[in-house]
Amino acid sequence: MVDYGAKAQQVFNINIDDPANKNLAEQNGYEMDEEVTDEMFVTAVKNANNGAEASNMKKVAEKLGANYYTSSLIFLSQSTLKHYFTKKTSSFDPTAYDGNQSNTYYFVEKTNIPAHQLDKLQEFTVGSTTFYYSALDYARALNASSAATADMKDLAKSLYWYSRAAKGYIS
């Protein structure tokens, strides 16, 4: 958890001179920078969901008459996973998003995802379309993104380890 916090401090440029994992790194030489592969993300999600995987967001968007814009994962007092869409065709129904709109984006979200369930597929529904996606799917996409910085990829990898540790703690 503290390593994830330190990586988040780096990405968001918050108090970087006093990282959350400072004591662990100094006392034990600890830092969770072990490589995390695409396969490790996929395996964690499949294992947590009886072999099921996340929905293909581009196909979901097609069913909604939308363009898939992006996803986000927000950790504040609770974890929130969001998916953003934009209107593409006349079959797009903005009312299906329950008023969740910011500027030109429509979104759906799941809030309060426990740390030990970051690998669990969350169910999202827009109108009559249901789809599934986990916080680790977001981390996987971030880790694979050519647009992501090295710090952002480190944050995604530490989220994987945080998820594993939380799951082990609860088990």
Backbone as JSON Lines, residues from 0, in Angstrom:
{"i":0,"aa":"M","n":[0.83,-1.19,0.0],"ca":[0.0,0.0,0.0],"c":[0.88,1.25,0.0]}
{"i":1,"aa":"V","n":[1.9,1.26,0.85],"ca":[2.74,2.46,0.92],"c":[3.55,2.64,-0.36]}
{"i":2,"aa":"D","n":[3.92,1.53,-1.01],"ca":[4.63,1.66,-2.28],"c":[3.71,2.25,-3.34]}
{"i":3,"aa":"Y","n":[2.47,1.8,-3.36],"ca":[1.5,2.38,-4.29],"c":[1.36,3.88,-4.01]}
{"i":4,"aa":"G","n":[1.27,4.24,-2.74],"ca":[1.16,5.65,-2.36],"c":[2.35,6.46,-2.86]}
{"i":5,"aa":"A","n":[3.55,5.89,-2.73],"ca":[4.76,6.59,-3.19],"c":[4.74,6.79,-4.7]}
{"i":6,"aa":"K","n":[4.27,5.77,-5.42],"ca":[4.2,5.88,-6.89],"c":[3.16,6.94,-7.29]}
{"i":7,"aa":"A","n":[2.06,6.99,-6.55],"ca":[1.03,7.99,-6.83],"c":[1.57,9.39,-6.55]}
{"i":8,"aa":"Q","n":[2.34,9.55,-5.48],"ca":[2.95,10.85,-5.18],"c":[3.81,11.31,-6.36]}
{"i":9,"aa":"Q","n":[4.55,10.38,-6.94],"ca":[5.45,10.68,-8.06],"c":[4.64,11.13,-9.28]}
{"i":10,"aa":"V","n":[3.58,10.38,-9.62],"ca":[2.77,10.7,-10.8],"c":[2.08,12.05,-10.66]}
{"i":11,"aa":"F","n":[1.55,12.33,-9.46],"ca":[0.78,13.55,-9.26],"c":[1.61,14.69,-8.66]}
{"i":12,"aa":"N","n":[2.93,14.47,-8.54],"ca":[3.86,15.49,-8.07],"c":[3.41,16.08,-6.72]}
{"i":13,"aa":"I","n":[3.12,15.18,-5.78],"ca":[2.67,15.59,-4.46],"c":[3.69,15.1,-3.41]}
{"i":14,"aa":"N","n":[4.3,16.03,-2.71],"ca":[5.19,15.7,-1.61],"c":[6.24,14.65,-2.0]}
{"i":15,"aa":"I","n":[6.85,14.82,-3.16],"ca":[7.76,13.8,-3.68],"c":[9.07,13.7,-2.9]}
{"i":16,"aa":"D","n":[9.37,14.71,-2.09],"ca":[10.58,14.65,-1.26],"c":[10.4,13.78,-0.02]}
{"i":17,"aa":"D","n":[9.17,13.38,0.26],"ca":[8.88,12.54,1.41],"c":[7.95,11.4,0.98]}
{"i":18,"aa":"P","n":[8.46,10.43,0.2],"ca":[7.61,9.36,-0.33],"c":[7.03,8.48,0.78]}
{"i":19,"aa":"A","n":[5.85,7.95,0.53],"ca":[5.15,7.12,1.51],"c":[5.95,5.88,1.91]}
{"i":20,"aa":"N","n":[6.76,5.36,0.99],"ca":[7.53,4.15,1.28],"c":[8.95,4.44,1.78]}
{"i":21,"aa":"K","n":[9.21,5.65,2.16],"ca":[10.55,6.09,2.56],"c":[11.15,5.2,3.65]}
{"i":22,"aa":"N","n":[10.4,4.96,4.72],"ca":[10.93,4.15,5.82],"c":[11.21,2.72,5.4]}
{"i":23,"aa":"L","n":[10.34,2.16,4.59],"ca":[10.57,0.79,4.12],"c":[11.79,0.72,3.22]}
{"i":24,"aa":"A","n":[11.91,1.67,2.34],"ca":[13.03,1.68,1.41],"c":[14.35,1.87,2.15]}
{"i":25,"aa":"E","n":[14.37,2.75,3.15],"ca":[15.6,3.01,3.9],"c":[15.97,1.85,4.83]}
{"i":26,"aa":"Q","n":[14.99,1.3,5.54],"ca":[15.27,0.27,6.53],"c":[15.49,-1.11,5.93]}
{"i":27,"aa":"N","n":[14.75,-1.44,4.88],"ca":[14.78,-2.79,4.35],"c":[15.26,-2.89,2.91]}
{"i":28,"aa":"G","n":[15.63,-1.76,2.34],"ca":[15.99,-1.76,0.92],"c":[14.8,-2.16,0.06]}
{"i":29,"aa":"Y","n":[13.59,-1.93,0.57],"ca":[12.38,-2.37,-0.09],"c":[11.87,-1.33,-1.08]}
{"i":30,"aa":"E","n":[11.51,-1.8,-2.25],"ca":[10.76,-1.0,-3.21],"c":[10.16,-1.98,-4.2]}
{"i":31,"aa":"M","n":[8.89,-1.87,-4.46],"ca":[8.19,-2.83,-5.31],"c":[8.29,-2.4,-6.76]}
{"i":32,"aa":"D","n":[9.44,-2.64,-7.36],"ca":[9.63,-2.29,-8.77],"c":[9.76,-3.54,-9.64]}
{"i":33,"aa":"E","n":[9.33,-4.66,-9.1],"ca":[9.38,-5.9,-9.85],"c":[8.51,-5.77,-11.1]}
{"i":34,"aa":"E","n":[8.95,-6.34,-12.19],"ca":[8.22,-6.22,-13.46],"c":[6.86,-6.9,-13.36]}
{"i":35,"aa":"V","n":[5.88,-6.3,-13.99],"ca":[4.54,-6.87,-14.08],"c":[4.21,-6.95,-15.57]}
{"i":36,"aa":"T","n":[3.91,-8.13,-16.04],"ca":[3.64,-8.34,-17.46],"c":[2.14,-8.27,-17.74]}
{"i":37,"aa":"D","n":[1.82,-8.11,-19.0],"ca":[0.43,-8.12,-19.44],"c":[-0.24,-9.42,-18.99]}
{"i":38,"aa":"E","n":[0.46,-10.52,-19.14],"ca":[-0.08,-11.83,-18.75],"c":[-0.41,-11.89,-17.26]}
{"i":39,"aa":"M","n":[0.39,-11.24,-16.43],"ca":[0.13,-11.24,-14.98],"c":[-1.19,-10.52,-14.67]}
{"i":40,"aa":"F","n":[-1.45,-9.4,-15.34],"ca":[-2.72,-8.7,-15.16],"c":[-3.88,-9.6,-15.61]}
{"i":41,"aa":"V","n":[-3.76,-10.19,-16.8],"ca":[-4.81,-11.04,-17.35],"c":[-5.09,-12.22,-16.43]}
{"i":42,"aa":"T","n":[-4.04,-12.87,-15.98],"ca":[-4.2,-14.04,-15.11],"c":[-4.88,-13.67,-13.8]}
{"i":43,"aa":"A","n":[-4.5,-12.56,-13.21],"ca":[-5.12,-12.13,-11.95],"c":[-6.62,-11.92,-12.13]}
{"i":44,"aa":"V","n":[-7.01,-11.25,-13.22],"ca":[-8.43,-10.99,-13.46],"c":[-9.16,-12.3,-13.76]}
{"i":45,"aa":"K","n":[-8.6,-13.16,-14.6],"ca":[-9.25,-14.44,-14.91],"c":[-9.42,-15.29,-13.64]}
{"i":46,"aa":"N","n":[-8.38,-15.35,-12.82],"ca":[-8.45,-16.15,-11.59],"c":[-9.52,-15.64,-10.64]}
{"i":47,"aa":"A","n":[-9.71,-14.35,-10.58],"ca":[-10.69,-13.76,-9.67],"c":[-12.12,-13.86,-10.2]}
{"i":48,"aa":"N","n":[-12.27,-14.21,-11.48],"ca":[-13.59,-14.16,-12.12],"c":[-13.93,-15.45,-12.87]}
{"i":49,"aa":"N","n":[-13.47,-16.58,-12.36],"ca":[-13.78,-17.88,-12.97],"c":[-13.48,-17.93,-14.46]}
{"i":50,"aa":"G","n":[-12.37,-17.34,-14.86],"ca":[-11.95,-17.38,-16.26],"c":[-12.47,-16.25,-17.13]}
{"i":51,"aa":"A","n":[-13.38,-15.45,-16.6],"ca":[-13.96,-14.36,-17.4],"c":[-12.97,-13.2,-17.55]}
{"i":52,"aa":"E","n":[-13.1,-12.47,-18.63],"ca":[-12.25,-11.32,-18.9],"c":[-13.12,-10.08,-19.09]}
{"i":53,"aa":"A","n":[-12.47,-8.93,-19.12],"ca":[-13.17,-7.66,-19.32],"c":[-13.81,-7.62,-20.69]}
{"i":54,"aa":"S","n":[-14.86,-6.83,-20.78],"ca":[-15.52,-6.6,-22.06],"c":[-14.62,-5.77,-22.97]}
{"i":55,"aa":"N","n":[-14.8,-5.94,-24.26],"ca":[-14.08,-5.13,-25.24],"c":[-14.8,-3.78,-25.31]}
{"i":56,"aa":"M","n":[-14.14,-2.73,-24.84],"ca":[-14.79,-1.43,-24.71],"c":[-15.18,-0.82,-26.06]}
{"i":57,"aa":"K","n":[-14.44,-1.11,-27.11],"ca":[-14.8,-0.58,-28.43],"c":[-16.1,-1.23,-28.92]}
{"i":58,"aa":"K","n":[-16.26,-2.53,-28.65],"ca":[-17.5,-3.21,-29.04],"c":[-18.67,-2.74,-28.19]}
{"i":59,"aa":"V","n":[-18.42,-2.49,-26.92],"ca":[-19.46,-1.95,-26.04],"c":[-19.93,-0.61,-26.6]}
{"i":60,"aa":"A","n":[-18.99,0.25,-26.95],"ca":[-19.32,1.57,-27.48],"c":[-20.15,1.47,-28.76]}
{"i":61,"aa":"E","n":[-19.8,0.53,-29.64],"ca":[-20.57,0.33,-30.87],"c":[-22.02,0.03,-30.56]}
{"i":62,"aa":"K","n":[-22.26,-0.86,-29.57],"ca":[-23.63,-1.21,-29.18],"c":[-24.38,0.0,-28.64]}
{"i":63,"aa":"L","n":[-23.65,0.93,-28.04],"ca":[-24.26,2.12,-27.45],"c":[-24.44,3.27,-28.44]}
{"i":64,"aa":"G","n":[-23.95,3.09,-29.68],"ca":[-23.98,4.19,-30.65],"c":[-23.02,5.28,-30.25]}
{"i":65,"aa":"A","n":[-21.93,4.87,-29.59],"ca":[-20.97,5.82,-29.02],"c":[-19.56,5.53,-29.49]}
{"i":66,"aa":"N","n":[-18.68,6.46,-29.18],"ca":[-17.24,6.24,-29.28],"c":[-16.74,6.03,-27.86]}
{"i":67,"aa":"Y","n":[-15.89,5.03,-27.68],"ca":[-15.26,4.85,-26.38],"c":[-14.15,5.89,-26.29]}
{"i":68,"aa":"Y","n":[-14.18,6.71,-25.25],"ca":[-13.18,7.76,-25.1],"c":[-12.02,7.27,-24.23]}
{"i":69,"aa":"T","n":[-12.29,6.94,-22.97],"ca":[-11.24,6.47,-22.07],"c":[-11.87,5.91,-20.8]}
{"i":70,"aa":"S","n":[-11.03,5.35,-19.96],"ca":[-11.43,4.92,-18.62],"c":[-10.53,5.64,-17.64]}
{"i":71,"aa":"S","n":[-10.97,5.7,-16.39],"ca":[-10.13,6.28,-15.35],"c":[-10.36,5.52,-14.06]}
{"i":72,"aa":"L","n":[-9.36,5.59,-13.2],"ca":[-9.44,4.98,-11.87],"c":[-9.01,6.06,-10.89]}
{"i":73,"aa":"I","n":[-9.89,6.35,-9.95],"ca":[-9.64,7.43,-9.0],"c":[-9.6,6.84,-7.59]}
{"i":74,"aa":"F","n":[-8.5,7.12,-6.88],"ca":[-8.37,6.71,-5.49],"c":[-8.37,7.95,-4.62]}
{"i":75,"aa":"L","n":[-9.44,8.17,-3.91],"ca":[-9.48,9.23,-2.89],"c":[-9.92,8.53,-1.62]}
{"i":76,"aa":"S","n":[-11.04,8.92,-1.05],"ca":[-11.53,8.2,0.12],"c":[-12.15,6.87,-0.29]}
{"i":77,"aa":"Q","n":[-12.48,6.74,-1.56],"ca":[-12.98,5.48,-2.1],"c":[-12.46,5.33,-3.53]}
{"i":78,"aa":"S","n":[-12.37,4.1,-4.01],"ca":[-11.9,3.9,-5.38],"c":[-13.08,3.94,-6.34]}
{"i":79,"aa":"T","n":[-12.89,4.64,-7.44],"ca":[-13.94,4.82,-8.44],"c":[-13.38,4.5,-9.82]}
{"i":80,"aa":"L","n":[-14.06,3.62,-10.53],"ca":[-13.7,3.24,-11.88],"c":[-14.75,3.85,-12.81]}
{"i":81,"aa":"K","n":[-14.28,4.64,-13.81],"ca":[-15.19,5.33,-14.73],"c":[-14.85,4.98,-16.18]}
{"i":82,"aa":"H","n":[-15.91,4.99,-17.01],"ca":[-15.76,4.81,-18.45],"c":[-16.46,5.97,-19.14]}
{"i":83,"aa":"Y","n":[-15.76,6.6,-20.08],"ca":[-16.26,7.79,-20.77],"c":[-16.56,7.46,-22.23]}
{"i":84,"aa":"F","n":[-17.67,8.01,-22.71],"ca":[-18.1,7.82,-24.09],"c":[-18.51,9.15,-24.69]}
{"i":85,"aa":"T","n":[-18.5,9.22,-26.02],"ca":[-19.03,10.37,-26.74],"c":[-20.05,9.87,-27.77]}
{"i":86,"aa":"K","n":[-20.95,10.75,-28.13],"ca":[-22.0,10.4,-29.09],"c":[-21.39,10.12,-30.46]}
{"i":87,"aa":"K","n":[-21.87,9.04,-31.09],"ca":[-21.39,8.7,-32.42],"c":[-22.53,8.63,-33.44]}
{"i":88,"aa":"T","n":[-23.62,7.97,-33.1],"ca":[-24.72,7.79,-34.05],"c":[-26.02,8.32,-33.45]}
{"i":89,"aa":"S","n":[-27.05,8.34,-34.27],"ca":[-28.35,8.82,-33.8],"c":[-28.99,7.85,-32.8]}
{"i":90,"aa":"S","n":[-28.5,6.61,-32.73],"ca":[-29.04,5.66,-31.76],"c":[-28.47,5.88,-30.35]}
{"i":91,"aa":"F","n":[-27.54,6.8,-30.22],"ca":[-26.96,7.13,-28.9],"c":[-28.04,7.72,-28.01]}
{"i":92,"aa":"D","n":[-28.18,7.2,-26.79],"ca":[-29.2,7.66,-25.87],"c":[-28.55,8.28,-24.63]}
{"i":93,"aa":"P","n":[-28.45,9.61,-24.58],"ca":[-27.81,10.26,-23.44],"c":[-28.53,10.02,-22.11]}
{"i":94,"aa":"T","n":[-29.83,9.73,-22.15],"ca":[-30.56,9.49,-20.9],"c":[-30.16,8.17,-20.25]}
{"i":95,"aa":"A","n":[-29.56,7.27,-21.01],"ca":[-29.13,5.98,-20.46],"c":[-27.97,6.12,-19.48]}
{"i":96,"aa":"Y","n":[-27.36,7.28,-19.45],"ca":[-26.2,7.51,-18.58],"c":[-26.61,8.13,-17.23]}
{"i":97,"aa":"D","n":[-27.91,8.17,-16.96],"ca":[-28.44,8.67,-15.68],"c":[-27.91,10.06,-15.32]}
{"i":98,"aa":"G","n":[-27.76,10.91,-16.32],"ca":[-27.32,12.28,-16.05],"c":[-25.83,12.43,-15.83]}
{"i":99,"aa":"N","n":[-25.08,11.35,-15.99],"ca":[-23.63,11.42,-15.82],"c":[-22.98,11.99,-17.07]}
{"i":100,"aa":"Q","n":[-22.79,13.28,-17.06],"ca":[-22.22,13.96,-18.21],"c":[-21.27,15.04,-17.73]}
{"i":101,"aa":"S","n":[-20.13,15.14,-18.41],"ca":[-19.19,16.24,-18.15],"c":[-18.77,16.79,-19.5]}
{"i":102,"aa":"N","n":[-19.13,18.02,-19.76],"ca":[-18.89,18.66,-21.06],"c":[-19.45,17.78,-22.18]}
{"i":103,"aa":"T","n":[-18.61,17.22,-23.03],"ca":[-19.1,16.41,-24.15],"c":[-19.01,14.91,-23.87]}
{"i":104,"aa":"Y","n":[-18.64,14.52,-22.66],"ca":[-18.47,13.11,-22.33],"c":[-19.61,12.61,-21.46]}
{"i":105,"aa":"Y","n":[-20.04,11.4,-21.75],"ca":[-21.02,10.7,-20.93],"c":[-20.26,9.58,-20.24]}
{"i":106,"aa":"F","n":[-20.59,9.3,-18.99],"ca":[-19.82,8.29,-18.28],"c":[-20.69,7.43,-17.38]}
{"i":107,"aa":"V","n":[-20.15,6.27,-17.06],"ca":[-20.71,5.38,-16.04],"c":[-19.59,5.1,-15.06]}
{"i":108,"aa":"E","n":[-19.97,4.82,-13.81],"ca":[-18.95,4.61,-12.8],"c":[-19.38,3.59,-11.76]}
{"i":109,"aa":"K","n":[-18.38,2.99,-11.14],"ca":[-18.54,2.14,-9.96],"c":[-17.69,2.75,-8.87]}
{"i":110,"aa":"T","n":[-18.28,2.96,-7.72],"ca":[-17.54,3.56,-6.62],"c":[-17.35,2.55,-5.49]}
{"i":111,"aa":"N","n":[-16.42,2.89,-4.63],"ca":[-16.19,2.13,-3.41],"c":[-15.75,0.68,-3.68]}
{"i":112,"aa":"I","n":[-14.82,0.5,-4.58],"ca":[-14.29,-0.83,-4.88],"c":[-13.24,-1.16,-3.83]}
{"i":113,"aa":"P","n":[-13.44,-2.22,-3.03],"ca":[-12.46,-2.57,-1.99],"c":[-11.12,-3.0,-2.6]}
{"i":114,"aa":"A","n":[-10.05,-2.77,-1.88],"ca":[-8.7,-3.09,-2.37],"c":[-8.54,-4.56,-2.74]}
{"i":115,"aa":"H","n":[-9.17,-5.45,-1.98],"ca":[-9.03,-6.88,-2.27],"c":[-9.89,-7.32,-3.46]}
{"i":116,"aa":"Q","n":[-10.66,-6.38,-4.04],"ca":[-11.47,-6.7,-5.22],"c":[-11.08,-5.88,-6.45]}
{"i":117,"aa":"L","n":[-9.87,-5.36,-6.46],"ca":[-9.42,-4.6,-7.63],"c":[-9.32,-5.48,-8.87]}
{"i":118,"aa":"D","n":[-9.22,-6.8,-8.67],"ca":[-9.18,-7.74,-9.79],"c":[-10.56,-8.25,-10.19]}
{"i":119,"aa":"K","n":[-11.59,-7.92,-9.43],"ca":[-12.95,-8.38,-9.73],"c":[-13.57,-7.55,-10.84]}
{"i":120,"aa":"L","n":[-14.23,-8.22,-11.76],"ca":[-14.94,-7.53,-12.82],"c":[-16.14,-6.81,-12.23]}
{"i":121,"aa":"Q","n":[-16.19,-5.51,-12.45],"ca":[-17.32,-4.71,-12.0],"c":[-18.35,-4.67,-13.13]}
{"i":122,"aa":"E","n":[-19.61,-4.72,-12.77],"ca":[-20.68,-4.7,-13.76],"c":[-21.16,-3.27,-13.98]}
{"i":123,"aa":"F","n":[-21.2,-2.87,-15.24],"ca":[-21.69,-1.55,-15.64],"c":[-22.88,-1.75,-16.58]}
{"i":124,"aa":"T","n":[-23.88,-0.9,-16.46],"ca":[-25.04,-0.99,-17.34],"c":[-25.37,0.4,-17.89]}
{"i":125,"aa":"V","n":[-25.52,0.46,-19.2],"ca":[-25.97,1.67,-19.88],"c":[-27.15,1.24,-20.74]}
{"i":126,"aa":"G","n":[-28.35,1.73,-20.38],"ca":[-29.55,1.29,-21.09],"c":[-29.7,-0.21,-20.94]}
{"i":127,"aa":"S","n":[-29.75,-0.92,-22.06],"ca":[-29.89,-2.38,-22.03],"c":[-28.55,-3.09,-22.25]}
{"i":128,"aa":"T","n":[-27.45,-2.35,-22.24],"ca":[-26.13,-2.93,-22.47],"c":[-25.38,-3.06,-21.14]}
{"i":129,"aa":"T","n":[-24.95,-4.27,-20.85],"ca":[-24.17,-4.52,-19.65],"c":[-22.77,-4.94,-20.07]}
{"i":130,"aa":"F","n":[-21.77,-4.43,-19.35],"ca":[-20.39,-4.8,-19.64],"c":[-19.59,-4.89,-18.34]}
{"i":131,"aa":"Y","n":[-18.39,-5.46,-18.45],"ca":[-17.59,-5.77,-17.26],"c":[-16.15,-5.28,-17.44]}
{"i":132,"aa":"Y","n":[-15.6,-4.78,-16.35],"ca":[-14.23,-4.22,-16.39],"c":[-13.75,-4.13,-14.94]}
{"i":133,"aa":"S","n":[-12.47,-4.39,-14.72],"ca":[-11.9,-4.31,-13.37],"c":[-10.87,-3.19,-13.28]}
{"i":134,"aa":"A","n":[-10.53,-2.84,-12.06],"ca":[-9.48,-1.84,-11.84],"c":[-8.15,-2.33,-12.41]}
{"i":135,"aa":"L","n":[-7.89,-3.63,-12.31],"ca":[-6.64,-4.15,-12.88],"c":[-6.64,-4.11,-14.41]}
{"i":136,"aa":"D","n":[-7.82,-4.15,-15.02],"ca":[-7.88,-3.97,-16.48],"c":[-7.43,-2.56,-16.84]}
{"i":137,"aa":"Y","n":[-7.84,-1.6,-16.02],"ca":[-7.39,-0.22,-16.24],"c":[-5.87,-0.15,-16.09]}
{"i":138,"aa":"A","n":[-5.34,-0.74,-15.02],"ca":[-3.89,-0.72,-14.79],"c":[-3.15,-1.41,-15.94]}
{"i":139,"aa":"R","n":[-3.72,-2.49,-16.44],"ca":[-3.11,-3.22,-17.57],"c":[-3.03,-2.3,-18.79]}
{"i":140,"aa":"A","n":[-4.13,-1.6,-19.09],"ca":[-4.15,-0.7,-20.25],"c":[-3.14,0.43,-20.07]}
{"i":141,"aa":"L","n":[-3.06,0.97,-18.87],"ca":[-2.1,2.04,-18.6],"c":[-0.67,1.54,-18.78]}
{"i":142,"aa":"N","n":[-0.38,0.35,-18.26],"ca":[0.96,-0.22,-18.36],"c":[1.36,-0.48,-19.81]}
{"i":143,"aa":"A","n":[0.38,-0.77,-20.67],"ca":[0.65,-1.07,-22.08],"c":[0.64,0.17,-22.97]}
{"i":144,"aa":"S","n":[0.21,1.3,-22.44],"ca":[0.04,2.51,-23.24],"c":[1.37,3.16,-23.61]}
{"i":145,"aa":"S","n":[1.51,3.47,-24.88],"ca":[2.72,4.18,-25.33],"c":[2.68,5.64,-24.89]}
{"i":146,"aa":"A","n":[1.5,6.14,-24.55],"ca":[1.35,7.53,-24.12],"c":[1.64,7.7,-22.62]}
{"i":147,"aa":"A","n":[1.69,6.6,-21.87],"ca":[1.91,6.68,-20.42],"c":[3.39,6.91,-20.12]}
{"i":148,"aa":"T","n":[3.64,7.73,-19.12],"ca":[5.02,7.98,-18.69],"c":[5.52,6.78,-17.88]}
{"i":149,"aa":"A","n":[6.81,6.74,-17.65],"ca":[7.4,5.68,-16.83],"c":[6.81,5.69,-15.42]}
{"i":150,"aa":"D","n":[6.59,6.89,-14.86],"ca":[5.99,6.99,-13.53],"c":[4.57,6.44,-13.53]}
{"i":151,"aa":"M","n":[3.81,6.7,-14.57],"ca":[2.44,6.18,-14.64],"c":[2.46,4.66,-14.73]}
{"i":152,"aa":"K","n":[3.4,4.11,-15.49],"ca":[3.51,2.65,-15.61],"c":[3.95,2.04,-14.28]}
{"i":153,"aa":"D","n":[4.82,2.71,-13.55],"ca":[5.21,2.23,-12.22],"c":[4.01,2.22,-11.29]}
{"i":154,"aa":"L","n":[3.15,3.22,-11.41],"ca":[1.94,3.28,-10.6],"c":[1.02,2.11,-10.94]}
{"i":155,"aa":"A","n":[0.86,1.81,-12.22],"ca":[0.02,0.68,-12.65],"c":[0.57,-0.64,-12.1]}
{"i":156,"aa":"K","n":[1.88,-0.81,-12.16],"ca":[2.49,-2.04,-11.65],"c":[2.32,-2.15,-10.14]}
{"i":157,"aa":"S","n":[2.48,-1.03,-9.44],"ca":[2.33,-1.1,-7.98],"c":[0.87,-1.33,-7.59]}
{"i":158,"aa":"L","n":[-0.09,-0.91,-8.44],"ca":[-1.49,-1.23,-8.18],"c":[-1.7,-2.74,-8.25]}
{"i":159,"aa":"Y","n":[-1.03,-3.39,-9.19],"ca":[-1.11,-4.85,-9.29],"c":[-0.63,-5.47,-7.98]}
{"i":160,"aa":"W","n":[0.54,-5.05,-7.49],"ca":[1.09,-5.63,-6.25],"c":[0.23,-5.27,-5.04]}
{"i":161,"aa":"Y","n":[-0.32,-4.08,-5.02],"ca":[-1.22,-3.67,-3.95],"c":[-2.45,-4.59,-3.93]}
{"i":162,"aa":"S","n":[-3.0,-4.85,-5.1],"ca":[-4.15,-5.75,-5.23],"c":[-3.82,-7.14,-4.71]}
{"i":163,"aa":"R","n":[-2.67,-7.65,-5.1],"ca":[-2.26,-8.99,-4.66],"c":[-2.1,-9.04,-3.14]}
{"i":164,"aa":"A","n":[-1.47,-8.01,-2.59],"ca":[-1.25,-7.97,-1.13],"c":[-2.58,-7.87,-0.38]}
{"i":165,"aa":"A","n":[-3.48,-7.03,-0.85],"ca":[-4.78,-6.88,-0.2],"c":[-5.58,-8.18,-0.28]}
{"i":166,"aa":"K","n":[-5.51,-8.85,-1.4],"ca":[-6.21,-10.12,-1.57],"c":[-5.62,-11.17,-0.61]}
{"i":167,"aa":"G","n":[-4.31,-11.2,-0.5],"ca":[-3.66,-12.13,0.43],"c":[-4.0,-11.84,1.88]}
{"i":168,"aa":"Y","n":[-4.13,-10.57,2.19],"ca":[-4.45,-10.18,3.56],"c":[-5.85,-10.59,3.95]}
{"i":169,"aa":"I","n":[-6.8,-10.46,3.03],"ca":[-8.2,-10.8,3.29],"c":[-8.42,-12.31,3.29]}
{"i":170,"aa":"S","n":[-7.67,-13.05,2.48],"ca":[-7.86,-14.5,2.35],"c":[-7.59,-15.25,3.62]}
